[in-house]
Amino acid sequence: MNPFHLAIAVKNLKETKLFYTALFDTKVGRESEEWIDFNFYGHQLSAHLKLDENRKVSVNEVDGKYVPVKHFGIILDWTEWHLLSDKLKINSISFIIEPYIRFEGLAGEQATMFLSDPSGNALEFKSFKDKNQLFATELK
């Protein structure tokens, strides 16, 4: 799979750097006074300083929860997702949507959680019990 590149707006580079490196073990690549590149699970995440970025959050209802429409994240292995969930809880991270399992015991079973970085960018971390269900068109 080819790595993706995603650029996000942030309010504070120092705070952003600490958040991504401490919680997700990301490595810092190139950086300047205006941006930082992170190795985000093998993908290039670029945080650009933009103090006046509009932070209005739109949501859609999914499973009775309000999912931020603008979000990004990564799909982890089942064990790795649970380890990250535990780490975030230990670090008292405030979740947009607490970690939970969707379709438990069914095909398409998946774990998901949503949180925000210090600039309000919404992140989703998810995992599929069976990775072959990632692009399934039907949950059988």
C-alpha positions as CSV (number, residue, x, y, z in Angstrom):
1,M,0.0,0.0,0.0
2,N,1.3,3.5,-0.9
3,P,1.6,6.0,2.0
4,F,-0.7,8.9,1.9
5,H,0.1,12.6,2.6
6,L,-2.2,14.7,4.6
7,A,-1.8,18.4,5.6
8,I,-3.7,19.8,8.6
9,A,-3.9,23.2,10.2
10,V,-2.7,23.6,13.7
11,K,-2.7,26.5,16.2
12,N,0.6,25.7,18.0
13,L,3.5,23.7,16.5
14,K,5.2,22.9,19.9
15,E,1.9,21.6,21.4
16,T,1.2,19.6,18.2
17,K,4.6,18.1,18.2
18,L,4.3,16.9,21.8
19,F,0.8,15.5,21.2
20,Y,1.7,13.4,18.2
21,T,5.1,12.2,19.3
22,A,4.1,11.3,22.9
23,L,0.8,9.6,22.3
24,F,1.4,8.0,18.9
25,D,5.2,7.5,18.9
26,T,5.4,9.4,15.6
27,K,8.8,10.5,14.4
28,V,9.4,14.0,13.3
29,G,10.8,14.5,9.7
30,R,11.4,17.9,8.2
31,E,10.3,20.9,10.2
32,S,10.4,24.7,10.1
33,E,8.8,27.6,12.0
34,E,5.7,27.1,9.9
35,W,5.2,23.4,9.6
36,I,6.2,19.9,10.8
37,D,6.2,16.6,8.9
38,F,5.4,13.5,11.0
39,N,5.8,9.8,10.2
40,F,2.2,8.9,11.2
41,Y,2.2,5.1,11.0
42,G,4.2,5.1,7.8
43,H,2.2,8.0,6.3
44,Q,3.2,11.7,5.9
45,L,1.2,14.0,8.1
46,S,2.1,17.7,7.7
47,A,1.0,20.1,10.4
48,H,0.9,23.7,9.2
49,L,0.7,26.6,11.5
50,K,-2.6,28.5,10.8
51,L,-3.9,30.5,13.7
52,D,-7.1,31.7,12.1
53,E,-8.4,28.3,10.7
54,N,-12.1,27.8,11.0
55,R,-12.7,25.2,13.6
56,K,-16.5,24.7,13.2
57,V,-17.3,21.0,13.5
58,S,-20.0,19.3,11.5
59,V,-21.3,15.9,12.6
60,N,-23.3,13.0,11.3
61,E,-25.1,10.5,13.6
62,V,-23.7,7.0,13.5
63,D,-24.8,4.4,16.0
64,G,-26.4,7.1,18.1
65,K,-23.1,8.9,18.4
66,Y,-22.0,12.2,16.7
67,V,-19.1,11.6,14.4
68,P,-17.2,14.6,13.2
69,V,-17.5,14.8,9.4
70,K,-13.9,16.1,9.0
71,H,-11.6,13.5,10.5
72,F,-8.7,11.3,9.7
73,G,-7.0,8.4,11.3
74,I,-5.5,5.0,10.9
75,I,-6.6,1.4,10.9
76,L,-4.6,-0.6,13.4
77,D,-4.2,-4.3,14.1
78,W,-6.8,-5.5,16.7
79,T,-4.2,-5.8,19.5
80,E,-2.5,-2.5,18.6
81,W,-5.8,-0.7,18.7
82,H,-6.6,-2.0,22.2
83,L,-3.1,-1.0,23.4
84,L,-3.5,2.5,22.1
85,S,-7.0,2.7,23.6
86,D,-5.5,1.8,27.0
87,K,-2.6,4.3,26.6
88,L,-5.0,7.1,25.8
89,K,-7.2,6.3,28.8
90,I,-4.1,6.2,31.1
91,N,-3.1,9.6,29.7
92,S,-6.6,11.0,30.5
93,I,-7.3,11.9,26.9
94,S,-10.8,13.4,26.4
95,F,-12.6,11.4,23.7
96,I,-15.1,12.8,21.2
97,I,-16.4,9.2,21.1
98,E,-15.2,6.7,23.7
99,P,-13.6,3.5,22.4
100,Y,-16.2,0.9,21.6
101,I,-16.9,-2.1,19.4
102,R,-19.3,-1.9,16.5
103,F,-21.1,-5.0,15.1
104,E,-19.7,-7.1,18.0
105,G,-19.8,-10.8,17.3
106,L,-20.9,-10.1,13.7
107,A,-19.0,-9.9,10.3
108,G,-17.5,-6.5,10.0
109,E,-16.8,-6.3,13.8
110,Q,-14.7,-3.2,14.4
111,A,-13.3,-1.2,17.2
112,T,-13.3,2.6,16.9
113,M,-12.6,5.7,18.9
114,F,-12.5,9.5,18.2
115,L,-10.4,12.2,19.8
116,S,-9.1,15.7,18.9
117,D,-5.6,17.0,18.7
118,P,-4.8,20.2,20.6
119,S,-5.9,22.2,17.5
120,G,-9.3,20.5,17.2
121,N,-8.5,18.2,14.3
122,A,-10.6,15.1,14.8
123,L,-8.8,11.7,14.6
124,E,-10.4,8.2,14.4
125,F,-8.5,5.1,15.3
126,K,-10.2,1.9,14.2
127,S,-9.5,-1.8,13.8
128,F,-11.3,-4.6,12.1
129,K,-11.5,-8.0,13.8
130,D,-11.1,-9.4,10.2
131,K,-9.1,-7.0,8.0
132,N,-10.7,-8.7,5.0
133,Q,-13.9,-6.8,5.9
134,L,-12.3,-3.4,5.4
135,F,-13.9,-2.8,2.0
136,A,-16.7,-5.3,2.3
137,T,-19.9,-4.0,0.6
138,E,-22.2,-6.1,2.8
139,L,-21.8,-7.1,6.4
140,K,-22.8,-10.7,6.4
